[in-house]
Amino acid sequence: MSTDIPDNSPGDASETSSGNAPSRAELAVRVDELEESLAEATEDDDTKKMSIIATKGTLDMAYPPLILASTAAAFGYDVTVFHTFWGLDILHEERSGDLKLSSVGNPNMPLPNAVAALPGMDRLTTRMMERRIEDNDTASIQELLETSLDMGVEFQACQMTIDLMGYDEADFYDGVTTGVGAATALQDMADADIQLLV
Amino acid sequence: MSAEFDTTETLDVTGASCPMPVVKTKSATDDLATGEVLEVVATDPGSMSDIDGWAAGTEGVELLDQNEGDDVYTHYVRKTE
């Protein structure tokens, strides 16, 4: 506690002065504190951050966010992937193993759209792609997701679209964050060095 | 083929393709002590550029060497801190 007697001794740095004006010693302590917290804040900023918004749930579009997330985690980045709309299926334990490839509207498919639109074609093109993924030893969606979770990637499932799609929080992989919305995603993007919408 | 470095561990990622060689290399270096060297054996040609880029962009690891054999790519990574 400070005393009521003004302390004019210049050599005494530990005593507190009376009144509202801080003593030189108090200011010096405060400057030290601020420098310390500035150093801490600067240090924290050394960890790079990546924020991805995953909106697609087709087999081909599920790969880019997961490959980038796991690779960024390998670089030591803090990674958040916010899944919304069809992107939720990537985090859905049951549906993630059954993602489809659309054969319609894809100019790289060797089929005219009129043929691609026939019943069963999506199943056929999906199976073809799954075969190629297997032959090429490309990691599966589940493998990439579980690897990313192990590496500390934060996967978030948008609450509004969980409700919209009629999903249950228990449908998602263990470790997936639920109960988050656009404001959470925006905050992550504002803090991130890299922001991607997939 | 003899290793040019005293390697502590060997990681076999033959067959695996992007991003697994980098991801598994990262996990394996986490288990090393400072100064130890990891040998990574891959068949993914992309691992030459990817492991180089990963090591350059990651704190605490150093890429010592990369060798290209017959469809086999060998990388040597030292944990520096």
Chai-1 contact restraints between the chains, C-beta under 6 A:
chainA,res_idxA,chainB,res_idxB,connection_type,confidence,min_distance_angstrom,max_distance_angstrom,comment,restraint_id
A,I67,B,P19,contact,1.0,0.0,6.0,A-B,restraint_1
A,S70,B,P19,contact,1.0,0.0,6.0,A-B,restraint_2
A,S70,B,V23,contact,1.0,0.0,6.0,A-B,restraint_3
A,T71,B,P19,contact,1.0,0.0,6.0,A-B,restraint_4
A,T71,B,V22,contact,1.0,0.0,6.0,A-B,restraint_5
A,A74,B,V22,contact,1.0,0.0,6.0,A-B,restraint_6
A,A74,B,V23,contact,1.0,0.0,6.0,A-B,restraint_7
A,A74,B,K26,contact,1.0,0.0,6.0,A-B,restraint_8
A,F75,B,G57,contact,1.0,0.0,6.0,A-B,restraint_9
A,F75,B,T58,contact,1.0,0.0,6.0,A-B,restraint_10
A,G76,B,T58,contact,1.0,0.0,6.0,A-B,restraint_11
A,D137,B,G15,contact,1.0,0.0,6.0,A-B,restraint_12
A,D137,B,A16,contact,1.0,0.0,6.0,A-B,restraint_13
A,D137,B,S17,contact,1.0,0.0,6.0,A-B,restraint_14
A,T138,B,S17,contact,1.0,0.0,6.0,A-B,restraint_15
A,A139,B,M20,contact,1.0,0.0,6.0,A-B,restraint_16
A,T147,B,V23,contact,1.0,0.0,6.0,A-B,restraint_17
